[in-house]
Amino acid sequence: MLTEIRIDGLGVISTATAQFHEGLTVLTGETGAGKTMVVTSLHLLSGARADAGRVRLGASRALVEGRFTVDEVHEGAVSEVKEVLEASGAERDDDGSVIAVRTVGSDGRSRAHLGGRSVPASVLSDFTTPLLTVHGQNDQLRLQRPDQQLHALDQFAGDGVAALLTKYQKVRKAWLDARNQLIERTARSRELALEADHLTQSLNEIDAIAPEPGEDERLVAEVRRLSDLDSLREAASAAHDALAGPADTPGEGSGALELLGSARARMESADDPALAALAPRLGEAISVVVDLATELSSYLSDLPSDPGALDSMLTRQAELKSLTRKYAPDIDGVIAWADQSRTRLESLDVSEEALAALAAEVETAAVKVREAARKLTAARTKAAGKLASAVSVELGGLAMGRARLEVEVRPMPAGVQDSAPLLVDGKELHAGSTGVDEVEFRLAAHSGAQPLPLSRSASGGELSRIMLALEVVLASSEHGTTMVFDEVDAGVGGRAAVEIGRRLARLARTHQVIVVTHLAQVAAFADTHLVVDKVDDGKGVKSGVRALTRDERVIELARMLAGLDDTETGRAHAWELLTTADAEKVTAAG
């Protein structure tokens, strides 16, 4: 839910703050006061494209800050929002709310922040999409588009169609993957055969040498060691002789061990206790020297005695280098290349047997896609009748009592250039990501009228009411989302306006609804009434937003009734309108 918004330097609004609550909130004001800027600010918080032309003249930037609470909406939306917050590192405020900020510079540069973190504008969109739905004039026009009509039908149908659509998309992907592979193998059989031959020869070469992980690095160290074999042997032997004495010429000089032993014997035989006490330390030294001598002896025995060992290693090193010159910078890379090539080779079989097996796989996958598409179409067709009936009932309550909405689900023929047509019941259809169906909303304006597509049969006011009727019908499955309507009552008046107010009030029982309106009949149903005032101080027009008391609401409603705010008759009419709306809301809630 949107609880607060602050606007600085946007259009005619210099600085404004507005508090929002549950239920129905209306924004009213004179033409040019800046009502639309409130909707524009919400579009910006939704990640919409920034327009430097919206920055107030003389200001360096425009700023919009919104505070949202996210725990009141339905479970699916909460899950989506939490994922966005965690991924972006955004933090909640002390009261658990989340602050979203969007700034637009006069140079056109835009910045976005979420929960104190700088984020791309697309992240704001991901955050607000489950929480906030903004309906403006462009949204009403989008209602005429087939893809939006299909989306509305699927939304109405709910989890049943969603599960079938997911199943269809899964088997469609498997079908397209197999189909594309078959096309590639068939069309490029000669080229793929040459590639397979090249890979086979390369893999045979690698397998013949059979490199081991890290072998090239180990060989470098070993070759370096063997190249210095004589000097290493000489150094180790000399060190061993110095410690243990020369093994081949005993008696010619004493090693350190013999000298240390002699020293310890002399000290132990002395009568002086102080001198005898030093003997154990010589024993420790003798133990260390013995260990060193043993390790040097082991080192000497491990040194290669085969004079051809170095040549063998150099030959092996040359073999490995022949691989690293061709396939990768090091042996680990060569082994990885070989693994990838084996996987690739498995997909390059262009023999008649392999192509026939792949063709059978494609046909089996196509059968699964056809079956999934049929089930999806059947579910949509069933839901279409229910949606048409429900919306038609709502239209009856919006002063379009004789209007009837029809929702047609029909197969979408494959085009001439369709890359992957699907044969369903003898017809080639376009198997798109959303199925093989196209949906069309048709409106019969009265009982004797022929149903026509919305683009040919609905006026601007009728489109507004159809959109509102759809929202009322679709809203029954979800709770907590904030819905914003920008002049949904455009082109209507009288009884139709009253009915729009009733529907918005009903929608506000399960949603937070914010409406920009110019009709008193709609504004009278508000739970919270905000007015956008404009003041001309001689330097320019400035606008602000303030909440109205009940008495102020009467005056504002009277102004909206053809400017009758300064007459007793106008105020009496406004009071009656407000009292009647309040009574209807109480009755409906009971």
C-alpha positions in Angstrom: 0.0 0.0 0.0 1.1 3.5 -0.8 1.1 5.5 2.5 2.8 8.8 1.5 4.2 10.7 -1.4 6.4 13.7 -1.7 6.9 15.7 -4.9 9.5 18.4 -5.5 9.9 20.4 -8.7 7.6 18.4 -11.0 5.6 20.3 -13.5 3.5 23.0 -11.7 4.1 21.4 -8.3 6.9 23.2 -6.4 6.6 21.1 -3.2 3.8 18.9 -2.1 3.3 16.0 0.3 0.2 13.8 0.5 -0.8 11.0 2.9 -2.7 8.1 1.5 -4.9 5.6 3.5 -6.9 2.5 2.9 -10.1 2.7 0.8 -10.9 5.2 -1.9 -8.8 8.4 -2.2 -9.8 11.0 -4.8 -7.7 13.9 -6.1 -9.5 16.8 -7.5 -8.7 20.4 -8.4 -9.1 23.0 -11.1 -7.8 22.4 -14.6 -4.1 23.0 -14.8 -3.6 22.7 -11.0 -1.4 19.6 -11.4 -3.6 16.6 -10.7 -1.9 14.7 -13.5 1.5 15.4 -12.0 0.5 13.1 -9.1 -0.1 10.3 -11.6 3.1 11.2 -13.4 5.0 10.9 -10.1 3.6 7.4 -9.6 4.6 6.5 -13.1 8.1 7.6 -12.3 8.1 5.4 -9.1 7.0 2.6 -11.4 10.2 2.9 -13.4 8.7 4.8 -16.4 11.0 6.7 -18.7 12.2 10.0 -17.3 11.3 13.2 -19.2 13.3 16.3 -18.5 10.4 18.4 -19.8 8.5 17.5 -16.7 11.0 19.3 -14.4 9.6 22.5 -13.1 10.9 25.6 -14.9 13.9 27.0 -13.0 14.4 23.8 -10.9 17.6 21.7 -11.2 15.7 18.5 -10.8 12.4 16.9 -10.0 12.1 14.5 -7.1 9.4 11.9 -6.2 9.5 9.9 -3.0 7.0 7.3 -2.1 6.6 5.3 1.1 5.1 1.8 0.7 4.0 -0.9 3.2 4.2 -4.3 1.7 2.8 -6.8 4.2 -0.9 -6.1 3.5 -0.9 -7.4 -0.1 -1.5 -11.0 -1.2 1.1 -13.6 -0.6 2.4 -13.8 -4.1 3.1 -10.0 -4.2 4.9 -10.1 -0.8 7.2 -12.9 -2.1 8.1 -10.9 -5.2 8.7 -7.7 -3.3 10.9 -9.5 -0.7 13.0 -11.0 -3.5 13.6 -7.5 -5.1 14.5 -6.1 -1.7 17.0 -8.8 -0.9 18.6 -8.8 -4.4 19.0 -5.0 -4.3 20.2 -4.8 -0.7 17.4 -2.4 0.1 16.4 -1.9 3.8 13.1 -1.2 5.4 12.5 1.9 7.5 12.0 1.6 11.3 8.2 1.1 10.9 8.7 -1.7 8.3 7.9 0.5 5.3 10.1 0.9 2.2 11.0 4.2 0.7 11.4 4.5 -3.1 12.9 7.6 -4.7 13.2 8.8 -8.3 15.0 12.0 -9.4 15.0 13.5 -12.8 17.5 16.2 -13.6 16.9 19.1 -15.9 19.6 17.6 -18.2 17.5 14.4 -18.5 19.6 12.2 -16.2 17.6 10.0 -13.9 18.5 8.3 -10.6 16.5 5.8 -8.6 16.9 4.6 -4.9 15.1 1.9 -3.1 15.4 1.4 0.7 18.4 3.7 0.8 20.2 1.9 -2.0 21.0 3.3 -5.5 19.3 1.0 -8.0 18.5 1.0 -11.8 15.0 2.3 -12.6 14.1 -1.2 -13.7 14.4 -2.4 -10.1 11.9 0.2 -9.1 9.6 -1.3 -11.7 10.2 -4.8 -10.3 9.4 -3.5 -6.8 6.2 -1.5 -7.6 4.7 -3.9 -10.2 3.2 -6.2 -7.6 2.1 -3.3 -5.4 0.9 -0.5 -7.8 -1.2 -0.5 -10.9 -1.6 2.9 -12.7 -4.3 3.3 -15.3 -4.2 6.4 -17.5 -5.5 7.3 -20.9 -2.7 5.2 -22.5 -3.8 2.2 -20.5 -7.3 2.5 -21.9 -5.9 2.5 -25.4 -3.8 -0.6 -24.6 -7.0 -2.4 -23.7 -7.7 -2.5 -27.5 -4.6 -4.5 -28.1 -5.1 -8.3 -28.5 -2.1 -9.2 -26.3 -3.6 -7.1 -23.4 -7.0 -8.8 -23.9 -5.3 -12.2 -23.8 -3.5 -11.2 -20.6 -6.8 -10.0 -19.0 -8.5 -13.3 -19.9 -5.6 -15.4 -18.4 -5.6 -13.3 -15.3 -9.3 -13.9 -14.9 -8.9 -17.6 -15.5 -6.4 -17.8 -12.7 -4.2 -20.8 -11.6 -6.0 -23.3 -13.9 -4.9 -21.5 -17.1 -1.6 -20.5 -15.6 -0.6 -24.1 -14.9 -1.7 -25.2 -18.5 0.3 -22.3 -20.0 3.4 -23.3 -18.0 3.0 -26.9 -19.3 2.5 -25.7 -22.8 5.6 -23.5 -22.7 7.7 -26.3 -21.3 6.8 -28.8 -24.0 7.0 -26.1 -26.7 10.6 -25.4 -25.8 11.5 -29.1 -26.0 9.7 -29.2 -29.4 11.5 -26.2 -30.8 14.9 -27.3 -29.5 14.5 -30.7 -31.2 13.0 -29.1 -34.3 15.8 -26.6 -34.7 18.4 -29.4 -34.2 16.8 -31.5 -36.9 16.7 -28.5 -39.3 20.4 -27.7 -38.6 21.6 -31.3 -39.0 19.6 -31.7 -42.3 20.5 -28.4 -43.8 24.2 -28.5 -42.8 24.8 -32.2 -43.1 28.0 -31.8 -45.2 29.3 -29.0 -43.0 28.5 -30.9 -39.8 30.1 -34.1 -41.1 33.3 -32.2 -41.8 33.2 -30.7 -38.3 32.5 -34.1 -36.8 35.5 -35.6 -38.7 37.8 -32.7 -37.4 36.6 -33.2 -33.8 37.1 -37.0 -34.0 40.7 -36.6 -35.2 41.4 -34.0 -32.6 40.0 -36.2 -29.8 41.9 -39.2 -31.0 45.1 -37.2 -30.9 44.3 -36.0 -27.3 43.3 -39.5 -26.2 46.5 -41.0 -27.6 48.6 -38.6 -25.5 46.2 -38.9 -22.5 47.2 -35.8 -20.6 46.4 -35.6 -16.9 45.2 -32.5 -15.0 48.1 -30.2 -14.1 50.6 -32.5 -15.7 52.3 -29.7 -17.7 53.1 -27.7 -14.6 54.4 -30.7 -12.7 56.7 -31.6 -15.7 58.2 -28.1 -15.7 59.2 -28.4 -12.1 60.5 -31.9 -12.6 62.5 -31.1 -15.7 64.1 -28.1 -13.9 65.0 -30.4 -11.0 66.5 -33.1 -13.2 68.5 -30.5 -15.2 70.4 -29.8 -11.9 70.7 -33.4 -10.9 74.5 -33.6 -10.6 74.7 -30.4 -8.5 71.8 -31.5 -6.3 73.4 -34.9 -5.7 76.8 -33.4 -4.9 75.3 -30.9 -2.4 73.2 -33.5 -0.7 76.1 -36.0 -0.4 78.5 -33.3 1.0 75.9 -32.3 3.6 75.3 -36.0 4.5 79.1 -36.6 4.8 79.5 -33.6 7.0 76.9 -34.9 9.4 77.5 -38.6 9.4 81.1 -38.8 8.0 82.2 -40.2 4.6 80.7 -43.7 4.1 83.2 -44.8 1.5 86.4 -43.7 3.4 85.9 -44.4 7.1 88.4 -43.0 9.4 89.3 -40.1 7.1 87.8 -37.2 9.1 85.0 -37.3 11.5 81.4 -36.3 10.9 79.4 -34.1 13.1 77.7 -37.1 14.8 81.0 -38.6 15.9 82.2 -35.3 17.2 79.0 -34.6 19.1 79.1 -38.1 20.6 82.6 -37.6 21.8 81.8 -34.3 23.3 78.8 -35.7 25.2 80.9 -38.6 26.6 83.5 -36.3 27.9 80.9 -34.1 29.6 79.1 -37.0 31.2 82.4 -38.3 32.6 83.3 -35.0 34.2 83.0 -34.6 38.0 81.6 -31.1 37.7 77.8 -31.3 38.0 77.4 -28.0 36.0 79.3 -29.5 33.1 77.4 -32.8 33.3 74.1 -30.9 33.2 74.9 -29.7 29.7 75.2 -33.2 28.3 71.4 -33.7 27.7 71.4 -30.7 25.4 74.1 -32.4 23.3 71.8 -35.4 23.2 69.1 -33.2 21.7 71.5 -31.9 19.1 72.6 -35.4 18.2 68.9 -36.4 17.6 68.4 -33.5 15.2 71.6 -34.3 13.3 70.5 -38.0 13.0 67.2 -36.9 11.6 68.8 -34.6 9.1 71.2 -37.3 8.0 68.4 -39.8 7.5 66.4 -37.3 5.4 69.4 -36.5 3.3 70.0 -40.2 2.8 66.4 -40.7 1.7 66.6 -37.6 -0.6 69.7 -39.1 -2.3 68.1 -42.5 -2.8 65.0 -40.8 -4.4 67.1 -39.0 -7.0 66.7 -40.6 -10.4 69.6 -42.9 -11.2 68.4 -43.6 -14.8 70.3 -41.2 -17.1 67.4 -41.4 -19.6 64.8 -40.1 -17.2 65.3 -36.4 -18.2 65.1 -37.3 -21.9 61.8 -39.1 -21.3 60.4 -36.1 -19.5 61.5 -33.7 -22.2 59.8 -36.0 -24.8 56.6 -36.0 -22.7 56.8 -32.2 -22.3 57.0 -31.9 -26.1 53.9 -34.0 -26.6 51.9 -31.9 -24.1 53.1 -28.7 -25.8 51.8 -30.0 -29.1 48.3 -30.1 -27.6 48.5 -26.7 -25.9 49.6 -25.1 -29.2 46.4 -26.3 -30.9 43.6 -26.5 -28.3 44.2 -24.4 -25.2 46.9 -22.4 -23.3 47.4 -25.2 -20.7 46.7 -28.9 -20.2 43.6 -28.2 -18.0 42.2 -26.2 -20.8 42.9 -29.0 -23.3 41.0 -31.5 -21.1 38.1 -29.0 -20.8 38.1 -28.5 -24.6 38.0 -32.3 -25.1 35.0 -32.7 -22.8 33.1 -30.0 -24.6 34.0 -31.4 -28.0 32.8 -34.9 -27.0 29.4 -33.3 -26.1 29.4 -31.4 -29.4 30.3 -34.5 -31.3 27.3 -36.4 -29.9 25.0 -33.7 -31.5 26.7 -33.9 -34.9 25.6 -37.3 -35.9 24.1 -36.8 -39.4 23.7 -40.4 -40.4 20.3 -41.5 -41.8 19.6 -43.4 -38.6 20.3 -40.4 -36.4 18.2 -38.1 -38.5 15.3 -40.5 -38.5 15.5 -40.8 -34.7 15.6 -37.1 -34.3 12.6 -36.6 -36.7 10.7 -39.1 -34.5 11.6 -37.1 -31.4 10.3 -33.9 -33.1 7.0 -35.5 -34.0 6.6 -36.9 -30.5 7.3 -33.5 -29.0 4.8 -31.9 -31.5 2.1 -34.3 -30.3 2.7 -33.1 -26.7 2.6 -29.4 -27.8 -0.7 -30.0 -29.7 -2.3 -31.7 -26.7 -1.1 -28.9 -24.3 -2.4 -26.2 -26.8 -5.8 -27.9 -27.0 -6.2 -28.0 -23.3 -5.1 -24.4 -22.9 -7.5 -23.3 -25.6 -10.4 -25.2 -24.0 -9.7 -23.7 -20.6 -9.5 -20.2 -22.1 -12.7 -20.7 -24.0 -14.5 -21.8 -20.9 -13.1 -18.8 -19.0 -14.0 -16.4 -21.8 -17.7 -17.0 -21.4 -17.6 -16.3 -17.7 -15.5 -13.2 -18.1 -17.8 -11.8 -20.8 -20.9 -12.4 -18.6 -19.2 -10.9 -15.5 -18.0 -7.7 -17.3 -21.4 -7.3 -19.0 -23.1 -7.4 -15.6 -20.7 -4.7 -14.4 -21.4 -2.6 -17.6 -25.1 -2.8 -16.7 -24.2 -1.1 -13.5 -22.2 1.6 -15.2 -25.1 3.0 -17.2 -24.4 0.7 -20.2 -27.3 -1.6 -19.3 -27.9 -2.8 -22.9 -24.2 -3.2 -23.7 -22.8 -6.7 -24.0 -19.1 -7.7 -24.0 -18.1 -10.8 -26.0 -14.7 -12.5 -25.5 -13.7 -14.6 -28.5 -10.9 -17.1 -28.4 -9.9 -18.3 -31.8 -6.9 -20.1 -33.4 -4.1 -17.9 -34.7 -3.2 -18.9 -38.2 0.5 -19.3 -39.0 1.9 -16.6 -41.3 3.7 -17.3 -44.6 7.0 -16.6 -42.8 6.2 -18.5 -39.7 9.3 -20.3 -38.6 7.6 -23.0 -36.6 3.9 -23.6 -37.5 2.0 -26.2 -35.5 -0.5 -28.5 -37.2 -3.6 -28.6 -35.0 -6.8 -30.3 -36.2 -5.7 -30.0 -39.8 -4.8 -26.3 -39.6 -1.3 -24.7 -39.4 -1.3 -22.4 -36.4 1.2 -20.0 -34.9 2.6 -21.6 -31.8 3.6 -18.5 -29.9 4.9 -18.3 -26.3 1.4 -17.8 -25.0 -0.3 -20.5 -27.0 -2.0 -20.9 -30.4 -4.9 -18.6 -29.4 -5.7 -15.0 -30.1 -8.3 -13.2 -28.0 -10.6 -10.4 -29.1 -13.0 -8.3 -27.0 -16.1 -7.2 -28.8 -18.7 -4.8 -27.7 -22.3 -4.7 -28.7 -23.4 -1.2 -27.6 -27.1 -2.2 -27.4 -29.2 -5.3 -27.7 -29.7 -4.9 -31.5 -26.1 -4.0 -32.3 -23.6 -6.3 -33.9 -20.6 -7.0 -31.6 -17.5 -5.2 -33.0 -13.9 -5.0 -31.8 -13.3 -2.4 -29.1 -11.2 -0.2 -31.4 -14.3 0.2 -33.7 -17.2 0.2 -31.3 -16.1 1.9 -28.0 -15.8 5.6 -27.4 -13.3 7.0 -24.9 -15.9 7.1 -22.1 -17.0 3.5 -22.9 -13.4 2.3 -22.9 -13.0 3.9 -19.5 -16.0 2.0 -18.2 -15.0 -1.3 -19.8 -11.6 -1.0 -18.2 -13.1 -0.2 -14.8 -15.6 -3.1 -15.2 -12.6 -5.4 -16.0 -10.7 -4.2 -12.9 -13.7 -4.8 -10.7 -14.1 -8.4 -12.1 -10.4 -9.2 -12.0 -9.9 -7.7 -8.5 -11.9 -10.4 -6.9 -9.0 -12.8 -6.9 -6.4 -10.5 -5.4 -6.3 -8.2 -2.4 -4.2 -5.3 -1.3 -2.9 -4.0 -4.6 -2.9 -0.2 -5.0 -4.9 0.9 -8.1 -4.5 4.3 -9.6 -7.1 5.7 -12.1 -6.4 8.9 -14.0 -9.8 10.3 -15.1 -11.4 6.9 -15.6 -14.6 8.9 -15.8 -13.6 10.8 -18.9 -16.4 11.3 -21.3 -19.2 10.3 -18.9 -21.5 12.1 -16.6 -24.9 11.9 -14.8 -26.0 8.4 -13.8 -23.0 6.8 -15.3 -20.7 8.9 -13.1 -22.6 7.9 -10.0 -22.2 4.2 -11.0 -18.5 4.7 -11.5 -18.2 6.1 -8.0 -20.1 3.1 -6.6 -17.8 0.7 -8.5 -14.7 2.4 -7.3 -16.0 2.4 -3.7 -16.7 -1.3 -4.0 -13.2 -1.9 -5.5 -11.8 0.0 -2.5 -13.1 -2.6 -0.1 -10.3 -5.0 -1.1 -7.8 -2.6 -2.6 -6.3 0.8 -2.0 -7.8 2.9 -4.8 -6.6 6.4 -5.9 -8.6 8.3 -8.4 -8.0 11.5 -10.3 -11.5 12.8 -11.2 -13.3 15.9 -12.3 -16.8 14.6 -11.4 -18.4 15.4 -8.1 -20.5 12.2 -8.4 -17.3 10.2 -8.2 -15.5 12.3 -5.6 -18.5 12.0 -3.3 -17.7 8.3 -2.7 -14.2 9.0 -1.4 -13.0 7.9 2.0 -10.2 10.5 1.7 -10.5 13.6 -0.4 -7.3 15.4 -1.6 -7.4 18.6 -3.5 -4.6 20.0 -5.7 -4.5 23.8 -5.3 -2.7 26.2 -7.5 -1.5 29.7 -6.6 -0.2 32.4 -8.9 2.2 34.6 -6.9 3.1 36.7 -9.9 6.3 34.7 -10.5 4.6 31.6 -11.7 1.9 29.1 -10.8 2.6 26.8 -7.8 0.5 23.9 -6.7 0.2 21.9 -3.5 -1.8 19.0 -2.2 -4.0 19.0 0.9 -6.6 16.8 2.6 -10.1 18.2 3.0 -12.3 18.2 6.0 -16.0 17.3 5.5 -17.0 21.0 5.3 -14.3 21.7 2.8 -15.4 18.7 0.8 -18.9 20.2 0.4 -17.3 23.4 -0.9 -15.1 21.4 -3.4 -18.0 19.2 -4.6 -20.1 22.4 -5.1 -17.2 23.9 -7.2 -17.1 20.7 -9.3 -20.9 21.0 -9.9 -20.4 23.7 -12.5 -18.7 26.1 -10.2 -21.5 26.4 -7.7 -19.3 26.7 -4.6 -20.4 30.2 -3.8 -24.1 29.5 -3.9 -26.4 28.0 -1.2 -28.0 25.9 -3.9 -24.7 24.4 -5.0 -23.6 23.7 -1.5 -26.9 22.1 -0.6 -26.6 19.9 -3.7 -23.1 18.9 -2.8 -24.1 18.1 0.8 -26.9 15.9 -0.5 -24.6 14.2 -2.9 -22.0 13.5 -0.1 -24.7 12.3 2.3 -26.2 9.9 -0.2 -22.8 8.5 -1.1 -22.0 7.9 2.6 -25.3 6.1 3.1 -24.7 3.9 0.1 -21.2 2.9 1.3 -22.6 2.0 4.8 -25.3 -0.1 3.2 -22.9 -1.8 0.9 -20.5 -2.5 3.7 -23.3 -4.0 5.8 
